[in-house]
């Protein structure tokens, strides 16, 4: 089997670790959503042309959450920080 390492016990391959991590992240996000915390999982940015109503009023580089809260983020880094904070309830 491609990528299988016989030196590593079954169930401890890299993909298994990655799947466990993704499942935990999903559980954290679901728990936060149930508490009413927006995860900011989708957003629309503005690059100079308005193509979607959510872009109205944005300045170049800003993003608006389209998951539900409509929060405006100054830039992509601020949006990523908000996603991370929402996941862990910070």
C-alpha positions in Angstrom: 0.0 0.0 0.0 1.4 3.4 -1.0 2.6 5.5 1.9 2.2 2.7 4.5 5.0 2.4 7.0 5.2 -1.1 8.5 7.3 0.2 11.4 4.3 2.3 12.6 1.5 0.4 14.3 -1.8 0.2 12.5 -4.0 3.2 13.4 -1.2 5.6 13.9 -0.4 6.6 10.4 -0.3 10.4 9.6 -3.7 10.4 8.0 -5.2 9.0 11.2 -3.7 11.8 13.3 -4.9 14.4 10.8 -8.4 13.0 10.8 -8.6 13.1 14.6 -7.4 16.7 14.6 -10.0 17.7 12.0 -12.7 15.9 13.9 -11.8 17.7 17.1 -11.8 21.1 15.3 -15.3 20.2 13.9 -16.5 19.4 17.4 -15.2 22.7 18.7 -16.8 24.6 15.9 -20.2 22.9 16.4 -20.1 23.5 20.1 -19.4 27.2 19.6 -22.2 27.5 16.9 -24.6 25.9 19.4 -23.7 28.7 21.8 -24.5 31.3 19.1 -20.9 32.2 18.3 -20.4 33.1 14.6 -17.5 31.1 13.2 -16.8 33.7 10.4 -16.3 30.7 8.1 -17.1 32.7 5.0 -16.5 36.2 4.0 -16.5 38.5 1.0 -13.8 41.0 0.3 -13.6 44.2 -1.7 -11.0 44.7 -4.4 -12.5 47.8 -6.2 -15.7 46.4 -7.8 -19.0 45.6 -6.1 -20.3 42.3 -7.3 -22.3 41.3 -4.3 -24.6 43.3 -1.9 -22.3 42.3 1.0 -19.5 44.3 -0.6 -21.4 47.6 -0.3 -19.6 50.0 2.0 -16.4 48.1 2.2 -13.0 49.7 1.5 -10.3 48.0 -0.5 -8.8 45.1 1.6 -11.7 44.9 4.0 -13.8 41.7 4.4 -17.4 41.2 5.6 -18.5 38.0 7.3 -21.2 36.3 5.2 -21.9 33.5 7.7 -24.4 35.6 9.5 -23.0 38.3 11.7 -21.9 40.7 8.9 -18.9 41.8 10.9 -16.3 43.9 8.9 -12.7 42.9 9.2 -9.9 45.3 8.4 -8.0 42.7 6.4 -7.5 39.0 5.8 -5.3 38.6 8.9 -8.0 40.1 11.2 -10.6 37.7 9.6 -8.3 34.7 10.2 -7.7 35.8 13.8 -11.5 36.1 14.4 -12.1 32.6 12.9 -9.4 31.1 15.3 -10.8 33.0 18.3 -14.4 31.9 17.5 -13.3 28.2 17.2 -11.8 28.2 20.7 -14.3 30.6 22.3 -11.8 33.3 23.0 
